[in-house]
């Protein structure tokens, strides 16, 4: 009888252990580079990835297959992003004071290069449309916004008199695509006066669709909801740098104003992550100062009401958050803990650290775990169990299917490629 009880107990313990063991990772493959990598980008289909960085002052991009076998290295090319629909990526070729925005294939061949420009002019990185049909080039020296077809031919321009306000004014992002790729939102100068701005919607022919009624001093964040039904903006209402009044405003995608989610009283923490939509477009989250403390704010968009949060975050140092891909969980990193909230605001789990001091959070594509970068960097499951601990990791990059993870050290020219086995 005792033997049967012992066997049953061991079986239960093994079952519990197997339920918690969500990953198995072999020793990583070390990928040497001839430069200091700053970012890694996977292709949309996950068959290749590229790393970009600097060798001294020279931009470089290196490409590998998903298994870590090298493909090619491009000198004088700064990596930007892969197309959402094809195995091609955008980059900027730089030589002395001359730059060229271009598109390269996954084997490093030039697909097309746009006209050369002086690097003394302000030309930020190009942005792909959601379906990969267009590139939008913003904030050039004449403030025009140019749409380029995916084959490199000219499509259209937004009128320069409504030009994008460049980064010198601290307005980011310059342009935002609607999820269906048919509408562009941008920040434009307002006739209300100096340092007054508004939000403009455009169609793909460069025609203005609607100008939002609200005028503001600056904008911290601008985003369509994932379903394209709404536009949200974090704005500064005041026209002076002292005592800025920030708010979170919500519009329908046709420009109709819906509400001030913060009732005009929310000052968003300068250390916070931007306002984040849940992937299903039903909720939005951000950090805000309230009553001399920083709190997590969760808002139900359809119901137009704030969702109460269990054990609100109350530390005032490092802040970051990220929605799980299925919109069911919200991972939150604070100075001394990692927390996982359910979408209804209840606290699912919490992991105390000593301290974590997080700087980045990256969910695994299946939504069952995430990597949180700090001291130490850890992979954490939905119950706040630590699955893996990493040394000297500055940034993690998941493959689209979640079977591989690239970690980038903080002071190294080596990438680590992990094979992750998850049920």
N, C-alpha and C positions, 0 to 999 in steps of 0.2 A: 504493500500500500504506500509506504513512504517512498519507494523507488518510483512509483507511478506519479506521485505528487512532484517529486524532484524533476522527472522528465518533462512533465507538463509545464513546470515553472521555467525550465531552461528554454522550452519551445516558445513560450510567451516572450521571454527576454530576447530571444533571437528574432522574433517577429517584430518587436518594438525597435530593435536595432536596425532591422532591414527597412522599416518604415522611415527611419530618420536618415538613413544613408542614401541621399538623393544623387550623389555623384561618385564617380571613380575616375581619377585622373592619374595618368602615368607621368613620369618625369618629362618636363617640357623640352621641346626642341629649341635650341638657341639659334637665332637668326642674326648673323653679323651684318652690320651696315657700315658704310664708309662716312657716315654723317651722324648728327644727333637727331634722332626722330622726334617729331613733335606731335604727329597724329597718324592714325591708321584708319583706313577706310576699306570695308569689304564691298565687293561687287554685289549687285542686287540678287544674283543667283547663288552667291557664296562660293563660286569656283575659284576666285582669285581675290587677293587683297593687295593693297599698296600702302607704303609708309612714306611720309614726306618730312623733310627737315632741312637742316643747314649743315654744310661742311665749311666752317668759317663763315663767310658771307654768301656762299654759293648755294642756291636752292637745289635740292636733289629729291628724286622720287625713285623708289625701288619697288618692283612688283614680284610677287611670289604666287605660285599655285596654292590651293587651300591646304595641301599636305606639307607645305614649307619648302618645296623645291623652287629655286630661284628662276625667274623669267627674264628680267632685264633691269637695267638701271638707267635712268634719264638724268643727265646733268643739266643744270640751269633751268629745271622745271619744278615749280612749286605745286604740289598736289592740292586740289580743291575738293572735288567730290565725284562719285560715280553716278552715271545716269540711272534713274529708277527703272528703266526698261531695257537697256542694252549694256553690253560689257565694254563701255567706253567711259572715260572720265575727263573732267575738265581740269585744266591746270593753267598756270601762268609761266611763260618762258621769259626769263630775264637775262639780259646781257648788257652790262654797264648801265646806261641810263635809258635803255629801250626795253619795253615789255610787250608781250603778245599774249592775249587770251586764246586758248586753243582747246582742242579735244584730241585725246590719244586713245588708241585701242588697248586692250588688255595685254597685248604683246609689245606695247611701247611704240607702235607706229603712229605717225601723225595722221589724224582723220581730216582736220582742217585747222588753220590758224587765221585769226582775225587780223585786222590792220594793226600795225605797230603804233605804240603811243609812248610818250615820254613818261618815265616813272616819277617825274616831278608832279605830274597830274594825279589827281585822286581817282583811282579806278579800283574799287573793291572787287572781291571775288564774284564770279557769275553764279546765278542760281538756276537750277533746273526747274521746269514746271513739273507738277506731280506725275504726269505721264511720260516725261522725257521728251516731249515734242518741241520744247522751246528752251532757250537760255535767255535770261534777262540780265543785262549788264547795267549797273546802276552807278549813279554819283560820279560821272566823269567830270572833267573840268568845266564843261558847259552845262552840267546838271541835267542832261537828258537821260532818258531811260530807253534802252534799245532792246527789242526782242529779236532774237536770232533763231531761225529754224534749226532743227537738230542736224541738218546737213551743212550748216554753216552759212546759208544764204540769209540775207536781210529779210526780216518780217515786217516790223513797224517800229515806230518810236512814239513815246508819249511826248506831248508838246513841251518844249523846253521852258516856256513861261510858267509851267506848273511843275518845274523840275524838282527832283528829289533833294531834300536838304541833306548835306553831306555830314560826315562824321565829326567835323569841327563843331557842329551844333549839338552833338551828343544825342542824336535821334537814331534809335535803332529799333527794329531793323528798317532798312530803307524801303524794301518792298516785301510783300507777303502774298503768296499764291493762295487762291481758294483751293480746297481739296480736289475739285473737279477740273482744275486747271483752266477755267474759263474767265476768271476775274482776278485782277491784281489790286491790292490795297497799298496805298503809299501815303507818306506824309508830305504835305504841301505847305508852302508859306500862305498865311492867311492875310486878307486885306485889312484885318483888324489892327495891324501895326507890327512894329519890329519885334522879333522873337515871339510871334504868335503863329501857331500852326494848326492845321486841320487834317482830317483823314479823307482821302479821295479814292473812290473805286473806279477802275478802268476796265474796258473790254479789251479783247486781243487785237482790235483794230486801232487801238490807241485813242479811243473815244471815251470821255468822262461819262460815267454812269450816274454817280451820285457823290455829292460832297456832304460829309457828316456835319451836322449843325454845330457841334461843340468845338470851341477854340481853346487851346491850351498852350502852356509855356514850353513844355517838352514832353516827350513820350519815352517811357522806359521799356515797354513791351507792347507788341501788337500781334494778334494771332486770330485766324479763323478757327472755329470749332471743327473737330475732325469730320463732322457730318456736313459742314458748310453752312449751317443754319444761322450761326452767330459770328460776330466779330467782337473781340475783347481787347481793351487797351488799358495799360497802366499809365496814367497821365499825371503831370504836375500842373495844377491849375494856376499857380502863381507865376509872376513874371520877374521875380527876384530870386537870387540864390539863397537868401536867408530865409529860414523857416519854410521850406517848401511844403506844400500841401498836396500829397499824392492820393489818387483815388483809382478805383477799378471800375471802369465803365463798360456796359454791355449794350451792343446794338444787334438788331437783326441784320442779316447779310445784305438786305436791300437798303441799309442805312437808317432804318427806323430805330430811334433810341428806345431801349427797354428800361434800364434802371442803372443807378449807381449801387454797385454791390456793397460798397463800404459806407453808403449814406454820407459820403463827403467827409468822413471822419477818420478814414484809414490812412496811416502813413506806413508804406511798405518798407520793411527793413532794407537798408542798403546792402546787407550781406545775404539777402535772401535769394533763393532761386526765383526765376520769373514765374508769373502766373501760369499754372499748368492745367490744361484740359485733360480730363480722363479720355482714353482712346475712343470710348463710345460717345463722347460729346455730351454726356448727361451731367457731369459735375466739373467743377473747377476748384483748384486749391492754390493757396498762397500763404506767405507769412506776413504778419502785420504787427505793428506796435499798438498795444491797447493797455491802458492803465499801467504804464511804465514797465511793460514786459512784452516779450515777443510771443505771439500765439499762432497756432496753425488755424487757418480759416478754410472751411470746406463749404461749398455752396452748391445747392441743387438748382440747376438752371431752369428746368421746366416748372418746378414748383415756386421758383423765385423766393427761396428762403435759405437761410444759413442752417447748416447741419451741426448740431451740438457735437463737440469732440470730447471723448473720454481722455482724462489726464492730459490736458493741453500742454504742449511743449512750453517750457518757461525759461530756457536758457537764452543768453543774448550774445552768443559768440559766433559759432560756425553753423550754417544752416544749409540743408539741401533736402530735396525730396524727389520722388519719382513714382509714377503710376505703373502698376503691373500691366503687361500687354492686354490682359482680359478685363481691365478696369475694376477688378474686384478688390485690389489692395493698394495701399499707398505706403511706400517705404519712406521713412523720415530719419535723417541723421542729425543729431544734436551734439553738443560739446561732450557730454558724458554718457550718451546712450544711443542705441539704434532701435527704432520703433516701427512696428508694422500695424497699420490701421486698416480695418475693413472699410468698404465704400460707404457704409452707413455711419461712420464716425466712431465706432467702437474700437477699442484697443485690442488687437489680436494677441500681440506678443511684444516683449521688450527685452533687449539685451544690454546690460550695463557693461561699460568698459572703463579703462583707467589710464587715460581717456581715449576715445576713438578719434576725436578731432577730424571729422570726415570732410572730404573735399569733393567727392564725386560718387554717384550711385548709378549702377548699370544693371538693369533687370536681365535675367536670362530670358530668351524669347518665349519659353514655355510658361513664364510667370510663376515658377515654383521656387525661385531663388534669385538673389541678386548679389553683386559684388559691391562692397562699400569701401572706398579708398580712404585710408587713414593710418593710424599707428596703433595696431597693425592693420593691414588690408585684409578683409575677410569676405568669404562667400557665406551668405546667411540664408537659411530656408524660411518658410512662412511661419514657423514657430520659434524663430530667432535662435535656432541651433546653428552653431558655426560648423560649416561643412569643410571648409578649406581656409588656410591662412597663407598669405603670400608675403614674400620679402621684397622690399624696395619697389613697390608698384605705384606708379604715378597715374596711369590710366589703363582701364580694361576695355577691350573691344570684342564683343560677341559676334560670331558668325551668324548669318540669318537663321540657320536651323538650330543654333545653340549647342552644336556638337564640338565646337572649337572656340577657344578663348585666347586672345593675344593680350599679353600684359606688357606694358611699356614702363621701364624703370625711370626713376626720376633723374638719374645722372649716369646714363649709359648709352652706348650705341648699339646695344643688343636687344632684340625683341625675343620674348618667350612665347612659343606656340604650344598651347595645352590642348590635348584631346580629352574632351569631357564626355563621360558616359553617364547618361541620366535616363531612368525609366520613364 
